[in-house]
Amino acid sequence: MSESEKRAVIRVLDHEFLGMGAEVKEFEDRLSDYFQRPAVCVVNGTAALHLAVQACQIGPGDEVLVPSLTYVASYQAISATGACPVSCEVDPEDCLLDLSDAARRISSKTKAVMPVHYSGGVGNLEAVYKFAEQHGLRVIEDAAHAFGTVHKGKRIGSYGDIVCFSFDGIKNITSGEGGCVVTSDEAILTRIRDARLLGVEKDSDKRFAGQRSWEFDVGAQGWRYHMSNIMAAIGIEQLKRFPEFSTKRKELAKLYDSLLKNAKRIKTLNRDYDSVVPHIYPIRIGDLPDREALRKRLLDYGIQTGLHYQPNHQLSFYASGSAPALPVTEKIYSELLTLPLHPDLDEEDVRYVSEMLIKELNHVG
């Protein structure tokens, strides 16, 4: 956060129109300019995914293919519509959706595939779209980690079917909370605009003009998922600063790669940080007897680490006794460790983290 975000929030507070209004419209317009196609802002990234699935008219009895190695938000967004998330393996090299495994899990109920752009990488996105076309599926990209990532010269979100982003407090840009859906499908856009405001038809136009719809119609299930002016004011300033954030994230990730690439037991992910803007920096550590002990030792040095993510097919709500195991995903998860990565770090911090990690791994033997 900088002074510009604080001033923007104060302007909204002084104006005293705190809900969804002119600032949300401005943020949407700026995002639409950024992606060169329409963007619709919502309260968070999970809401973006939920409304995207619902807008595709996916619901009870339907299935959506999704990698198990993702945050539970991806799964909750699917099950919130009454549909069933179908857990798929990830590729061991890039930790992204394994299409060959997904193909084995297709059924007559499958309506969409949700590739997750884990840590900002997108892999072979063309293959995902070819796969979807072959099987008549919608593609709903979970791009929560990939704001700013460029694939073959084009920004993620600037093309494709439906692309969902998150702007929570630790993403590549933040609006405190928040998210958006980007698509060129006018029917999807209309459904999402109405659904974010409890299904009140065309209420977005009224809100943007500082008005309310007092007489209206509701033709479908909606939710209170709209963004507020306070959130949008933060997001507008963050978007202005994004070139600074993206450059810093790329530089830090490249430095980690260079320091860790030859380290004992460590495997870095297959990412091109000239085009990928990383949200997190996970590594894999093989043959580690006690990961939690390592995390505690690193914490003694003032280094916080994370685990991104526990596979969803192992969670009670999504576990199925009849579903096949996912041995690749389970092995990857057992080896994962996420190192600190955010714009407030500097090169000295990254060198310190890397040095202490290598030191502790050497002690393991």
C-alpha positions in Angstrom: 0.0 0.0 0.0 1.1 3.5 -0.8 -0.2 7.0 0.0 -2.1 7.0 -3.3 -4.3 4.1 -2.2 -5.0 5.8 1.2 -5.9 9.1 -0.5 -8.2 7.2 -2.9 -10.1 5.6 0.0 -10.4 8.9 1.9 -11.9 10.5 -1.3 -14.6 7.7 -1.3 -15.2 8.2 2.5 -15.5 12.0 2.0 -18.0 11.5 -0.8 -20.0 9.0 1.4 -21.2 6.8 -1.4 -19.6 3.6 -0.2 -21.4 0.9 -2.1 -21.2 0.1 -5.8 -20.9 3.2 -7.9 -18.7 5.4 -10.0 -15.4 4.0 -8.7 -16.4 0.5 -9.5 -17.4 1.6 -13.0 -14.0 3.3 -13.4 -12.1 0.2 -12.2 -14.1 -1.9 -14.6 -13.4 0.5 -17.5 -9.6 0.5 -16.6 -9.6 -3.3 -16.5 -11.4 -3.5 -19.8 -8.8 -1.2 -21.3 -6.1 -3.4 -19.8 -7.5 -6.6 -21.2 -9.0 -5.0 -24.4 -12.4 -6.6 -23.7 -15.1 -6.4 -21.0 -14.4 -7.0 -17.3 -17.0 -7.3 -14.6 -15.9 -6.7 -11.0 -17.2 -8.7 -8.0 -16.5 -9.0 -4.3 -13.8 -11.6 -4.5 -12.2 -14.2 -6.8 -14.3 -17.1 -5.5 -17.4 -15.1 -6.4 -15.9 -14.5 -9.9 -15.5 -18.3 -10.4 -19.0 -19.1 -8.9 -20.8 -16.6 -11.1 -18.8 -17.8 -14.2 -19.9 -21.4 -13.6 -23.5 -20.3 -12.9 -23.5 -18.0 -16.0 -22.6 -21.1 -18.1 -25.8 -22.6 -16.8 -23.9 -25.4 -15.1 -25.7 -26.8 -12.1 -27.0 -30.0 -10.3 -26.0 -33.1 -12.2 -23.2 -31.4 -14.1 -19.5 -31.9 -13.7 -16.5 -29.6 -14.1 -12.9 -30.9 -14.6 -10.5 -29.2 -12.3 -7.0 -30.0 -11.0 -6.9 -31.1 -7.4 -3.8 -29.0 -6.7 -5.6 -25.7 -6.2 -7.1 -23.6 -3.4 -10.5 -24.9 -2.2 -12.1 -21.8 -3.7 -12.0 -23.4 -7.2 -13.9 -26.4 -5.9 -16.3 -24.3 -3.7 -17.2 -22.2 -6.8 -18.2 -25.3 -8.7 -20.1 -27.0 -5.9 -21.9 -23.8 -5.0 -23.9 -24.2 -8.2 -24.8 -27.7 -7.3 -22.3 -29.1 -9.9 -19.6 -31.6 -9.1 -15.9 -30.8 -9.3 -14.1 -33.8 -10.8 -10.5 -34.0 -9.4 -7.7 -34.3 -12.0 -4.0 -34.9 -11.8 -1.4 -32.2 -12.6 1.7 -32.4 -14.7 4.8 -33.1 -12.4 6.9 -30.5 -14.3 4.7 -27.5 -14.1 2.0 -28.5 -11.6 -0.8 -27.5 -14.1 -3.7 -29.6 -15.3 -2.8 -32.9 -16.9 -5.0 -33.1 -19.9 -4.4 -36.8 -20.5 -5.7 -37.5 -17.0 -8.6 -35.1 -17.5 -9.6 -37.0 -20.7 -10.0 -40.2 -18.7 -12.4 -38.5 -16.3 -14.8 -37.0 -18.9 -18.4 -38.3 -18.8 -21.7 -37.3 -20.4 -22.2 -35.0 -17.4 -19.0 -33.0 -18.1 -19.8 -29.4 -19.1 -16.6 -27.4 -18.5 -12.9 -27.6 -17.7 -11.3 -25.2 -15.2 -7.6 -24.9 -15.7 -5.9 -23.3 -12.7 -2.9 -21.0 -13.5 -0.9 -22.2 -10.5 1.7 -19.6 -9.3 1.1 -17.6 -12.5 2.0 -20.3 -15.0 -0.4 -21.3 -17.8 1.5 -24.1 -19.6 0.1 -25.3 -22.9 -3.1 -23.2 -22.8 -3.7 -23.9 -26.5 -4.0 -27.6 -25.7 -6.6 -26.9 -23.1 -8.7 -25.0 -25.6 -8.3 -27.7 -28.2 -9.3 -30.3 -25.6 -12.4 -28.3 -24.7 -13.3 -27.9 -28.4 -13.0 -31.6 -29.0 -15.3 -32.4 -26.2 -17.8 -29.5 -26.4 -16.8 -27.9 -23.1 -16.7 -24.4 -21.8 -13.3 -23.2 -20.4 -13.4 -21.2 -17.2 -9.8 -20.2 -16.4 -9.0 -19.7 -12.7 -6.4 -17.0 -13.2 -6.3 -15.8 -9.6 -2.5 -16.3 -9.6 -1.9 -15.0 -13.1 -2.7 -11.3 -13.3 -0.2 -9.8 -15.7 1.1 -13.1 -17.1 1.7 -13.0 -20.9 1.4 -16.1 -23.0 2.7 -16.0 -26.5 2.6 -12.3 -26.7 -0.9 -11.9 -25.2 -2.1 -11.1 -21.7 -4.0 -13.8 -19.9 -7.5 -12.5 -19.8 -7.2 -10.7 -23.2 -8.5 -13.8 -25.0 -10.1 -17.1 -24.3 -13.5 -18.1 -23.1 -14.1 -17.0 -19.5 -11.2 -15.8 -17.3 -11.5 -15.1 -13.6 -9.1 -13.1 -11.4 -8.7 -12.4 -7.7 -7.7 -9.1 -6.1 -7.4 -10.2 -2.5 -4.8 -8.8 -0.1 -1.9 -10.9 -1.4 -2.5 -11.1 -5.1 -0.5 -9.4 -7.9 -2.8 -6.4 -7.4 -5.3 -6.0 -4.6 -8.5 -4.1 -3.9 -8.4 -5.3 -0.3 -10.8 -8.0 -1.5 -12.3 -8.3 -4.9 -12.2 -10.1 -8.2 -13.3 -9.9 -11.8 -14.6 -11.9 -14.7 -13.3 -11.2 -18.2 -15.0 -12.5 -21.4 -16.3 -11.5 -24.8 -19.5 -13.5 -24.4 -22.3 -11.0 -24.0 -24.8 -13.5 -22.6 -22.3 -14.4 -19.8 -21.6 -10.8 -19.1 -25.3 -9.9 -18.7 -25.9 -12.9 -16.4 -22.9 -12.0 -14.2 -23.8 -8.3 -14.0 -27.3 -9.2 -12.8 -26.3 -12.1 -10.6 -23.8 -10.0 -8.6 -26.7 -7.7 -7.5 -29.1 -10.4 -6.3 -30.4 -11.1 -9.8 -31.9 -7.6 -10.2 -31.9 -7.1 -13.9 -29.9 -4.1 -15.2 -29.2 -2.8 -11.7 -25.5 -2.2 -12.5 -26.4 0.7 -14.7 -28.4 2.3 -11.9 -25.7 1.8 -9.4 -23.1 3.3 -11.6 -25.2 6.4 -11.9 -25.6 6.6 -8.1 -29.2 5.4 -8.1 -31.2 2.3 -7.1 -33.7 0.1 -8.9 -36.9 0.4 -6.9 -39.1 -1.4 -9.4 -37.4 -4.3 -11.1 -37.6 -7.9 -12.2 -35.5 -10.9 -11.1 -35.4 -13.8 -13.5 -32.6 -16.0 -12.0 -30.8 -16.8 -8.8 -28.5 -14.0 -7.7 -26.1 -13.2 -4.9 -24.8 -10.1 -3.1 -21.4 -10.3 -4.9 -20.9 -6.7 -6.0 -17.7 -4.7 -5.4 -17.8 -1.5 -3.3 -16.4 1.9 -4.2 -13.9 1.6 -1.4 -12.5 -1.6 -2.9 -12.5 -0.2 -6.4 -10.6 2.9 -5.3 -7.8 0.8 -4.0 -7.8 -1.4 -7.1 -7.6 1.6 -9.4 -4.4 2.8 -7.7 -2.9 -0.7 -7.6 -3.5 -1.1 -11.3 -1.6 2.1 -12.0 1.3 0.7 -10.0 1.2 -2.8 -11.5 4.2 -2.3 -13.8 6.3 -1.7 -10.6 4.8 -4.7 -8.9 5.2 -7.1 -11.9 8.8 -6.1 -12.5 9.7 -6.7 -8.8 8.0 -10.1 -8.7 9.7 -11.3 -11.8 13.1 -10.2 -10.7 12.8 -11.8 -7.3 11.5 -15.1 -8.8 14.4 -15.1 -11.3 16.9 -14.6 -8.4 15.4 -17.5 -6.4 15.7 -19.7 -9.5 19.4 -18.8 -9.9 20.2 -19.4 -6.3 18.3 -22.6 -5.9 18.7 -24.4 -9.2 21.7 -26.4 -8.2 20.8 -26.8 -4.5 20.5 -30.3 -3.0 17.0 -31.8 -3.1 15.4 -28.7 -4.5 13.4 -28.7 -7.7 12.1 -25.3 -9.0 9.0 -25.1 -11.1 9.1 -24.8 -14.9 8.3 -21.1 -15.3 9.5 -18.4 -17.7 9.6 -15.4 -15.5 10.1 -13.1 -18.5 6.4 -13.7 -19.2 5.0 -15.1 -16.0 4.1 -12.7 -13.1 4.3 -15.1 -10.1 1.8 -14.8 -7.3 3.7 -17.3 -5.2 7.0 -19.1 -5.4 6.6 -22.8 -4.6 9.5 -25.2 -4.8 9.6 -29.0 -4.4 12.0 -30.7 -1.9 12.6 -34.3 -2.5 13.5 -36.9 0.2 12.6 -34.7 3.1 11.8 -36.7 6.2 10.0 -33.9 8.1 8.7 -30.8 6.2 7.1 -29.3 9.3 10.4 -29.5 11.2 12.0 -27.6 8.4 9.3 -25.0 8.4 9.7 -24.4 12.1 13.5 -24.1 11.8 13.1 -21.5 9.0 10.6 -19.6 11.2 13.4 -19.4 13.8 15.3 -17.4 11.2 12.2 -15.1 10.7 11.2 -16.9 7.5 7.6 -17.7 7.0 6.7 -20.4 4.5 3.4 -21.8 3.1 1.9 -25.0 1.6 0.1 -24.3 -1.7 -2.1 -26.4 -1.6 -3.5 -29.5 0.1 -5.1 -31.5 -2.7 -8.9 -31.0 -2.7 -9.7 -34.7 -3.4 -8.4 -35.4 0.1 -10.8 -32.9 1.8 -13.8 -34.6 3.5 -16.4 -32.6 1.5 -14.9 -33.6 -1.9 -13.5 -37.0 -1.1 -15.1 -39.9 -2.9 -14.6 -43.5 -2.1 -15.1 -44.5 -5.7 -12.7 -41.9 -7.2 -9.2 -43.1 -8.2 -6.3 -41.9 -6.2 -4.2 -39.1 -7.6 -0.6 -40.3 -6.9 1.2 -37.6 -8.9 -0.7 -34.8 -7.1 -0.2 -36.4 -3.7 3.5 -36.8 -4.2 3.9 -33.2 -5.4 2.0 -31.9 -2.4 4.3 -33.9 0.0 7.3 -32.1 -1.5 5.9 -28.5 -1.8 7.2 -25.5 0.1 6.3 -21.9 -0.7 8.9 -19.3 -0.1 8.3 -15.6 0.6 7.5 -13.5 -2.5 6.0 -10.0 -2.5 7.0 -6.5 -3.7 8.2 -5.4 -0.3 11.1 -8.0 -0.4 14.4 -7.0 -1.8 17.3 -9.1 -3.2 19.0 -9.3 0.1 15.9 -10.9 1.6 15.8 -13.5 -1.2 19.5 -14.3 -0.7 18.9 -14.7 3.0 15.9 -17.0 2.6 17.8 -19.1 0.0 20.9 -19.3 2.2 19.1 -20.4 5.3 17.0 -23.0 3.3 20.1 -24.5 1.8 21.9 -24.5 5.1 19.0 -26.4 6.8 18.7 -28.9 4.0 22.4 -29.6 4.2 22.0 -30.4 7.9 19.4 -33.0 7.0 22.1 -35.1 5.3 
